Amino acid sequence: MKITRNKKSHKTLMFYTTHFQYHEPYQVLIDATFCQAALKNKVIIEEQLKKYFQSQVKLLTTQCIILEAESLGPPLTGATQIVKQFFVHKCGHEGKAVTAAECIKQMTKDSRYIVASQDRNLQASLRKVPGRCLLYLHKAAPVLEAPSDASKKWVDKKARNLLPAEAEKKIEFLKKKEGLIANNTDAKAPRKHKGPKNPNPLSCKKSKKEKQMQKSQTKAQHQQPAKEHKFAETSKTPMKPKRKRVKIPAHVKEVLKNKNSS
């Protein structure tokens, strides 16, 4: 749970840092209600916030907040002592103090403060203003509230209006001029969309006509070599019969020689 809490807080801080120029050290503006909740849950504010943000944090309060806590008497005596420990920031209400909620609203108009408060009415009014970052205690755990709908809408609107049509055209022209973007002629032609292919002929059933044609072709192929063989046999020249040699015995040869000599 602690890891997921830290991830969420880091993500929220990055949102406000990117779009609303929050930066380290993060200035946390604390009121007496937050100190009262910390006292009730036995939370050391400075120690817990440094662990939670994991970055440099500056804890602030105002004279209006201290005066309001003192005016509420004994129920907030402990909270008043805690809030007096923080650095007292000049709010511009010296000599004519206002309520803590009104002081915080005016303080957050121009400067980037993370408002640490348990005041529900103050939280609701700050959520309606883009860029207001809220922190509160859930029992003993500090929680940085996710960006409000007003902040998200403001960021979306800013993103849409960031580059008007004319500015985009000028940027494209300059990029083409510097050779950062290729011309349309140099651009590759879009790929042709391949349509459906013909079905696999092996998976299709053959018609009766095709079967008959194949049978006739196979018969013709089998008959052709036989005819060629016959033609080859007839075209060959007739061979002369070989003479058989008869061996004559030696005594018969002598008799024949004697007869011829006589």
Disulfide bonds with the S-S distance in Angstrom:
none
